[in-house]
Amino acid sequence: MRMAAIMGMVGLGVSACVAPQGGTAVSSAAGSYPVTVDGAAYTVDIRPGPAGQQLTRVGAVPVPGRTVTVARDGSAMGYDEGLPAKKAAVEACGSAGGRVNDGAVAQFASGTWVFKGGCA
């Protein structure tokens, strides 16, 4: 009986190590994923990073997950290409075994779109 209690406590400790703030385990695999959206080729990088933000009625709240960076192959993306970037992020996150945090706020930076907390 004592051994079962000790094993249970060890299990709780391990599970606490893998769940980020907010209690959602990040299960997507880090890496670069080639994606084609509407005939255009993109490279999507999924990496560990800080929590992003999601806008709600009560203000911005943290959204845990991996950072997703979307770049078009061959030329920089424009500020007006958020929708294709989101489509590429959704496809790559699914290929990585994760799920997209739809509410994660995207940022345009140096010809790429970045979704902090975009893939869990």
N, C-alpha and C positions, 0 to 999 in steps of 0.2 A: 504494500500500500504506500509506503514511504517513497519507494522508487517511482511509482506512478505520479505522485505529487511533484517530485523533482523534475521528471521528464516533462510534465505539463508546464512547469515554470520555465524550463529551457525553451520549449516550443513557443511560449508567449514572447520570450526575449528575442528569438530569431524572427518571428513575424513582425515585431516592432521595428526591426532593422531594415526590412525591405519595403515598408509602406511609408511613402512620403507624407508630409503634412497634409491633412485632409482625409487620410485613411484609404486612399486609392492606390493600389500597387501599380507601379509602372512596369508594363509587360512588353513594350515594343522593343525590338532589337535595334541597337545603334548601327549605323552604317550609311552608305550612299546607295540610292535606289534610282535607276533610270526609269523615267516615266514619259509617256507620250499623251498629250492632251490636245484634241482638235488638230492633229497633224504636227504639232510643235513638240520638240524633244526638250526635256528638262532633266536636271540632276537634282535630287532631293536628298539632303543630308539630315539624318535624324541622330541627335546627340543628346547626352545629358546636359541639363542646363537649369537655370533658375526657373521658379514658377512664373507663369505668365499672369495675365489679368483677364477677367471676364467682367463685362459691364452688366450690372443688375439694377433693379429698381432702387436698391439701397446704396448704390455706388459700386465701385470696383472691388472685386474679391479675388484672392489668389486662386489660380487654377494649376494644379500640379501636372507634370508630364514632361516629356522630352521636348527639346527645342527642334523645330523643323525649319530648315532653310531651303528655299526653292530658288534655283537659278536656271535660266533658259540656256541651253547649249548654244554656243556660237555668238551670242550677243546679250547685252544687259537687258533686263526687264524694265518696263516703264511703270510709273506710278499708277497708271490706269489698268494694270494687269493683275489686280488683286483676285479677281474671280478665277482666271486660269491657274494662278498660284494656289488658290484654295483647292481646286480640283486635283492638282498634282499632289498636294499635301495629303488629301484624302486617300488617293490611290497608293501613295508610298507608305503611309501609315498602316493601311490594310495589309500591304505586302510585308511589312515589318512585324505583323502579328498584333498590332495595336488597334486602338480606336481613336478617332479624331475628337478632340475637345472642340466642338463647333463654336463655342462661345469665346475661345481664346482670341484676344485682340492681336491682329497682325501689324507688323511694322515694315515699312519700306526702307531699305538701307543699301546704298551702293549698288543698285541694279538687281537686288534680290528681295524676296519677301521672307520675313522671319516671323514664325509663330512660336513664341515662348509658351511652353506648356501645351503645345499643339497636339501631341500624340502620347496617349497613355496606354 
